[in-house]
Amino acid sequence: MKKIRVENAVGTVLAHDVTRIIPGVFRGVGFRKGHIIRKDDIPELLKIGKKHLYVLDLDEDRMHEDEAALRIAELICGDNLRWTEPREGKTKIISTIDGLLEVDVGALLAINSLGDVVVSTLKTHFPCRKGQVVACTRIIPLVISCEKIEKLGLSAGAGGPVLRILPYTRRMVGLVVTGSEVYEGLVKDESDRFIASKLGEYGARLVRKIIVPDDAGRIAEAVRELYDEGCEVILTSGGLSVDPDDVTREGVRASGAEIVSYGSPVLPGAMFLNARLGDVPIMGLPAGVFFSPRTIYDLMLPRVLAGRPPSASEIAAMGHGGLCMECEVCHFPVCPYGR
């Protein structure tokens, strides 16, 4: 730490808080410890009677918290992210599009295990809006060694970016509504209200709907028809329980699709079917989508539309946090469900 004249302080780092007093109006911190003095600050400092300041005398191998926060953001961010100028040592990382946040959780753990470095994020696979803050970064001390930031860079660059936002690229959705009672007009088809209505949240749309009876062959034909017409995601509704008339899974398999998994530890959403026909994901939606405001459909839809359909092991892991609290006022996705 050294003492210098205010006029010579541009570009230096303030080593102490500077109090600003405006009689009868304000008394408080005018310039905080760690602030990098700018040319515009000089007249303000002189106005409040400051002729000298104590500033940090940084070695070449040390980095101020503001510079470090910016450097960390540069190292960890991938596509569709921007970051703010540091404020009190903290930089906010912001999504530039509507999309799915993807976090390299292993790299994030390695970075936060270095010590003196903080990167805090939303949960991976969180559906983000343009302009939403998805992460923040800072260092704990006022200054940090450049060597530690270099180590962070090695952790961040090992397997691609630590953070990125994936756009919703799959927009054309087809739906197979199964159930003889719906096909024969005994029960009203409510799929537009409970299923198709949610597609628009992510920029997708329902391009074709086919209603079929509980017949595995007809279900298979409908799935193939939607696939041949270029649907990028195929949904099915109904016919996934243990009832002897429920043959949706059999029909999906008969279409040539691979069944990735059937059943999930997410409630509501236990009877979820996860399949794939070529490169087209198929989601078999359980009956719960017609009764519960939020189900496994809401957790899987943004992932699938962003090109990140879940594996069987990922679905199995969702049992931890997979129980909906059924709150009187739903705040999803800002809640523990599926996180």
C-alpha positions as CSV (number, residue, x, y, z in Angstrom):
1,M,0.0,0.0,0.0
2,K,1.3,3.4,-0.8
3,K,0.1,7.1,-0.5
4,I,-0.2,9.1,-3.7
5,R,-1.7,12.5,-4.8
6,V,-5.3,12.2,-6.1
7,E,-4.3,13.7,-9.4
8,N,-1.8,10.8,-9.9
9,A,-4.3,8.1,-8.9
10,V,-6.0,7.3,-12.3
11,G,-5.8,3.5,-12.9
12,T,-4.8,2.6,-9.3
13,V,-6.8,0.5,-6.9
14,L,-8.2,2.2,-3.8
15,A,-7.0,0.5,-0.6
16,H,-9.8,1.9,1.7
17,D,-13.3,3.2,1.6
18,V,-13.7,7.0,1.0
19,T,-16.5,8.7,2.8
20,R,-18.6,11.3,1.0
21,I,-20.5,13.9,3.0
22,I,-23.1,16.2,1.6
23,P,-24.5,18.2,4.6
24,G,-28.1,17.5,5.2
25,V,-28.4,15.2,2.2
26,F,-25.9,12.2,2.3
27,R,-23.3,10.6,4.4
28,G,-21.8,7.3,3.4
29,V,-19.3,5.5,1.3
30,G,-18.6,7.5,-1.9
31,F,-15.8,5.2,-3.2
32,R,-15.4,1.7,-2.0
33,K,-12.2,-0.2,-1.2
34,G,-11.1,-2.0,-4.4
35,H,-12.5,0.7,-6.7
36,I,-10.2,1.4,-9.7
37,I,-9.8,5.2,-9.9
38,R,-11.0,6.7,-13.2
39,K,-10.3,10.2,-14.6
40,D,-13.9,11.2,-13.9
41,D,-13.4,10.4,-10.2
42,I,-10.6,13.0,-9.7
43,P,-12.9,16.1,-9.5
44,E,-15.3,14.3,-7.3
45,L,-12.5,13.3,-4.9
46,L,-11.2,16.8,-4.8
47,K,-14.7,18.2,-4.1
48,I,-14.9,16.1,-0.9
49,G,-11.5,17.3,0.2
50,K,-9.4,14.4,-0.7
51,K,-5.9,15.4,-1.8
52,H,-4.1,12.0,-1.1
53,L,-5.2,8.4,-1.3
54,Y,-3.9,5.1,-0.1
55,V,-3.8,2.7,-3.1
56,L,-2.7,-0.9,-3.7
57,D,0.6,-1.4,-5.2
58,L,0.0,-4.5,-7.3
59,D,2.8,-6.7,-8.5
60,E,2.7,-7.9,-12.1
61,D,1.7,-11.4,-10.9
62,R,-1.4,-10.1,-9.0
63,M,-4.8,-9.3,-10.3
64,H,-7.5,-6.9,-8.9
65,E,-11.0,-8.4,-8.2
66,D,-12.6,-6.5,-11.0
67,E,-10.1,-7.6,-13.6
68,A,-10.3,-11.2,-12.2
69,A,-14.1,-11.3,-12.4
70,L,-14.0,-10.2,-16.0
71,R,-11.3,-12.7,-16.8
72,I,-13.2,-15.6,-15.2
73,A,-16.4,-14.7,-17.2
74,E,-14.3,-14.7,-20.4
75,L,-12.9,-18.2,-19.5
76,I,-16.1,-19.9,-18.5
77,C,-18.7,-18.6,-21.0
78,G,-19.7,-20.2,-24.2
79,D,-22.4,-19.4,-26.8
80,N,-25.3,-16.9,-26.2
81,L,-23.9,-15.3,-23.0
82,R,-22.7,-11.8,-22.1
83,W,-21.4,-10.4,-18.9
84,T,-21.7,-7.0,-17.1
85,E,-18.9,-4.7,-16.0
86,P,-17.9,-5.6,-12.4
87,R,-19.7,-4.0,-9.5
88,E,-18.0,-4.3,-6.1
89,G,-16.0,-7.2,-7.6
90,K,-18.9,-9.2,-8.9
91,T,-19.8,-9.8,-12.6
92,K,-23.2,-11.0,-13.7
93,I,-23.5,-13.4,-16.6
94,I,-26.6,-13.0,-18.7
95,S,-28.4,-15.0,-21.4
96,T,-28.7,-13.3,-24.8
97,I,-31.5,-15.6,-26.0
98,D,-34.4,-17.7,-24.8
99,G,-32.8,-21.1,-24.4
100,L,-31.6,-23.9,-22.1
101,L,-28.7,-23.3,-19.7
102,E,-26.1,-26.0,-19.9
103,V,-23.5,-26.2,-17.2
104,D,-20.5,-28.5,-17.1
105,V,-21.0,-29.4,-13.5
106,G,-17.7,-31.2,-13.1
107,A,-15.7,-28.2,-14.4
108,L,-17.8,-25.9,-12.1
109,L,-16.9,-28.0,-9.1
110,A,-13.2,-28.0,-10.1
111,I,-13.2,-24.2,-10.4
112,N,-15.0,-23.6,-7.0
113,S,-12.5,-26.1,-5.4
114,L,-9.5,-23.9,-6.3
115,G,-10.1,-21.6,-3.4
116,D,-10.6,-17.8,-3.6
117,V,-12.8,-18.1,-6.7
118,V,-16.6,-18.1,-6.8
119,V,-18.8,-19.1,-9.8
120,S,-22.4,-19.4,-8.9
121,T,-25.0,-20.6,-11.4
122,L,-28.6,-21.6,-11.9
123,K,-29.1,-25.4,-12.2
124,T,-28.1,-27.0,-15.5
125,H,-31.0,-27.4,-17.9
126,F,-32.8,-24.5,-16.5
127,P,-35.0,-22.8,-19.2
128,C,-33.8,-19.2,-19.4
129,R,-35.2,-16.1,-20.9
130,K,-33.3,-13.5,-22.9
131,G,-31.8,-11.0,-20.4
132,Q,-32.0,-13.4,-17.4
133,V,-29.0,-13.6,-15.1
134,V,-27.8,-17.2,-15.1
135,A,-24.5,-16.9,-13.2
136,C,-22.3,-14.6,-11.2
137,T,-18.6,-14.7,-10.6
138,R,-16.1,-13.0,-8.3
139,I,-13.0,-13.7,-6.2
140,I,-13.0,-13.7,-2.4
141,P,-9.9,-11.5,-1.7
142,L,-9.4,-8.1,-3.1
143,V,-6.5,-9.4,-5.3
144,I,-5.6,-12.8,-6.6
145,S,-2.6,-14.4,-8.2
146,C,-2.5,-14.6,-11.9
147,E,-1.4,-18.2,-11.6
148,K,-4.6,-19.2,-9.9
149,I,-6.7,-17.6,-12.7
150,E,-4.5,-19.5,-15.2
151,K,-5.3,-22.8,-13.3
152,L,-9.0,-21.8,-13.6
153,G,-8.6,-21.4,-17.3
154,L,-7.2,-25.0,-17.6
155,S,-10.2,-26.3,-15.7
156,A,-12.6,-24.3,-17.8
157,G,-11.2,-25.2,-21.1
158,A,-10.7,-28.9,-20.6
159,G,-14.0,-30.0,-22.1
160,G,-15.6,-27.0,-23.7
161,P,-17.3,-24.0,-22.1
162,V,-18.4,-24.3,-18.5
163,L,-21.6,-22.4,-19.3
164,R,-23.6,-21.9,-22.5
165,I,-27.2,-21.3,-23.6
166,L,-28.6,-23.8,-26.1
167,P,-31.3,-22.4,-28.5
168,Y,-34.6,-24.2,-29.0
169,T,-33.9,-25.5,-32.4
170,R,-36.6,-28.2,-32.7
171,R,-39.8,-26.3,-33.4
172,M,-42.1,-28.6,-35.5
173,V,-44.0,-31.0,-33.2
174,G,-46.3,-33.8,-34.0
175,L,-48.8,-35.4,-31.6
176,V,-50.5,-38.8,-31.5
177,V,-53.5,-38.8,-29.3
178,T,-54.3,-42.4,-28.3
179,G,-57.5,-43.8,-26.8
180,S,-60.6,-45.4,-28.3
181,E,-62.8,-43.2,-26.0
182,V,-61.4,-40.1,-27.6
183,Y,-61.3,-41.6,-31.2
184,E,-65.0,-42.5,-30.9
185,G,-66.0,-39.1,-29.5
186,L,-67.0,-40.4,-26.1
187,V,-64.4,-38.2,-24.4
188,K,-63.4,-34.8,-25.5
189,D,-59.9,-34.3,-26.8
190,E,-58.2,-31.8,-24.4
191,S,-54.7,-32.1,-25.9
192,D,-54.7,-28.6,-27.3
193,R,-55.4,-27.1,-23.9
194,F,-53.0,-29.2,-21.8
195,I,-50.2,-30.2,-24.3
196,A,-50.0,-28.0,-27.4
197,S,-50.5,-24.8,-25.4
198,K,-47.1,-25.3,-23.7
199,L,-45.1,-25.5,-26.9
200,G,-45.3,-21.8,-27.6
201,E,-43.3,-21.0,-24.4
202,Y,-40.3,-22.3,-26.2
203,G,-41.0,-21.1,-29.8
204,A,-42.3,-24.5,-31.0
205,R,-45.7,-25.3,-32.5
206,L,-47.9,-28.3,-33.2
207,V,-47.9,-28.9,-36.9
208,R,-50.0,-32.1,-37.0
209,K,-52.2,-34.1,-34.7
210,I,-53.5,-37.6,-35.3
211,I,-56.1,-39.2,-33.1
212,V,-56.1,-43.0,-33.1
213,P,-57.8,-45.8,-31.1
214,D,-56.1,-48.2,-28.7
215,D,-54.5,-50.2,-31.5
216,A,-50.8,-50.7,-31.6
217,G,-50.7,-51.0,-35.4
218,R,-52.6,-47.7,-35.8
219,I,-50.3,-46.0,-33.3
220,A,-47.2,-47.2,-35.1
221,E,-48.6,-45.9,-38.4
222,A,-49.3,-42.5,-36.9
223,V,-45.9,-42.2,-35.4
224,R,-44.3,-43.1,-38.8
225,E,-46.5,-40.7,-40.6
226,L,-45.4,-37.8,-38.4
227,Y,-41.8,-38.8,-38.7
228,D,-42.1,-39.0,-42.5
229,E,-43.7,-35.5,-42.6
230,G,-40.6,-34.0,-40.9
231,C,-41.7,-33.5,-37.4
232,E,-38.7,-32.8,-35.2
233,V,-40.3,-34.0,-32.0
234,I,-43.2,-36.5,-31.6
235,L,-45.5,-36.6,-28.6
236,T,-48.0,-39.3,-27.6
237,S,-50.7,-38.9,-25.0
238,G,-52.5,-41.6,-23.1
239,G,-52.3,-45.4,-23.1
240,L,-49.2,-45.8,-20.9
241,S,-50.7,-47.4,-17.7
242,V,-51.0,-51.1,-16.9
243,D,-54.6,-51.3,-18.3
244,P,-54.9,-54.1,-20.8
245,D,-56.2,-51.6,-23.4
246,D,-53.2,-49.3,-23.0
247,V,-50.9,-50.3,-25.9
248,T,-49.1,-47.0,-26.7
249,R,-45.6,-48.3,-25.7
250,E,-46.2,-51.3,-27.9
251,G,-47.2,-49.1,-30.8
252,V,-44.3,-46.8,-30.4
253,R,-41.9,-49.8,-30.5
254,A,-43.7,-51.2,-33.6
255,S,-43.0,-47.9,-35.4
256,G,-39.3,-48.8,-35.3
257,A,-38.5,-46.5,-32.5
258,E,-36.0,-47.4,-29.7
259,I,-37.4,-47.3,-26.2
260,V,-34.8,-45.5,-24.2
261,S,-36.7,-45.8,-20.9
262,Y,-40.2,-46.3,-19.6
263,G,-41.2,-45.0,-16.2
264,S,-39.7,-42.2,-14.2
265,P,-39.2,-41.4,-10.5
266,V,-40.8,-38.0,-11.1
267,L,-44.2,-37.3,-9.6
268,P,-46.4,-36.3,-11.4
269,G,-45.0,-38.2,-14.4
270,A,-44.3,-41.8,-13.4
271,M,-45.6,-43.3,-16.6
272,F,-43.3,-41.4,-18.9
273,L,-42.1,-43.0,-22.1
274,N,-38.7,-41.8,-23.5
275,A,-38.0,-43.1,-27.0
276,R,-36.3,-42.2,-30.3
277,L,-37.0,-42.8,-33.9
278,G,-33.9,-42.1,-35.9
279,D,-32.8,-38.7,-34.6
280,V,-36.4,-37.7,-33.6
281,P,-37.2,-37.8,-29.9
282,I,-40.5,-39.3,-28.9
283,M,-42.1,-38.4,-25.5
284,G,-45.0,-40.6,-24.3
285,L,-46.9,-38.4,-21.9
286,P,-48.7,-39.9,-18.9
287,A,-52.3,-39.0,-18.1
288,G,-51.1,-36.7,-15.3
289,V,-50.5,-33.9,-17.9
290,F,-54.3,-33.5,-18.1
291,F,-54.7,-33.0,-14.3
292,S,-51.6,-31.5,-12.9
293,P,-50.4,-27.9,-13.8
294,R,-46.7,-29.1,-13.9
295,T,-45.4,-32.6,-14.7
296,I,-42.4,-34.4,-16.1
297,Y,-43.6,-33.0,-19.5
298,D,-42.6,-29.5,-18.3
299,L,-39.2,-30.8,-17.2
300,M,-38.4,-32.7,-20.5
301,L,-39.9,-30.3,-23.1
302,P,-37.3,-27.6,-23.0
303,R,-34.5,-30.2,-23.0
304,V,-35.9,-32.0,-26.0
305,L,-36.6,-28.8,-28.0
306,A,-33.0,-27.7,-27.3
307,G,-31.6,-31.0,-28.6
308,R,-30.7,-32.5,-25.2
309,P,-33.1,-35.4,-24.6
310,P,-32.4,-37.2,-21.4
311,S,-30.7,-40.6,-21.1
312,A,-32.2,-43.4,-18.9
313,S,-29.6,-42.7,-16.2
314,E,-30.5,-38.9,-16.2
315,I,-34.1,-39.7,-15.7
316,A,-33.3,-42.2,-12.9
317,A,-31.3,-39.4,-11.1
318,M,-34.3,-37.1,-11.2
319,G,-35.9,-38.9,-8.3
320,H,-33.9,-36.6,-6.1
321,G,-36.0,-33.4,-6.4
322,G,-38.6,-35.1,-8.6
323,L,-41.5,-34.7,-6.2
324,C,-43.8,-31.7,-6.9
325,M,-44.9,-29.9,-3.8
326,E,-48.2,-29.0,-5.4
327,C,-48.2,-25.4,-4.0
328,E,-51.4,-23.4,-4.0
329,V,-49.7,-20.8,-6.2
330,C,-47.3,-22.4,-8.7
331,H,-44.0,-20.6,-9.3
332,F,-42.5,-23.2,-11.7
333,P,-39.7,-23.2,-12.9
334,V,-38.6,-21.1,-9.9
335,C,-39.0,-24.0,-7.5
336,P,-37.3,-27.3,-6.4
337,Y,-39.4,-29.5,-8.8
338,G,-37.0,-31.3,-11.1
339,R,-34.0,-29.4,-9.9
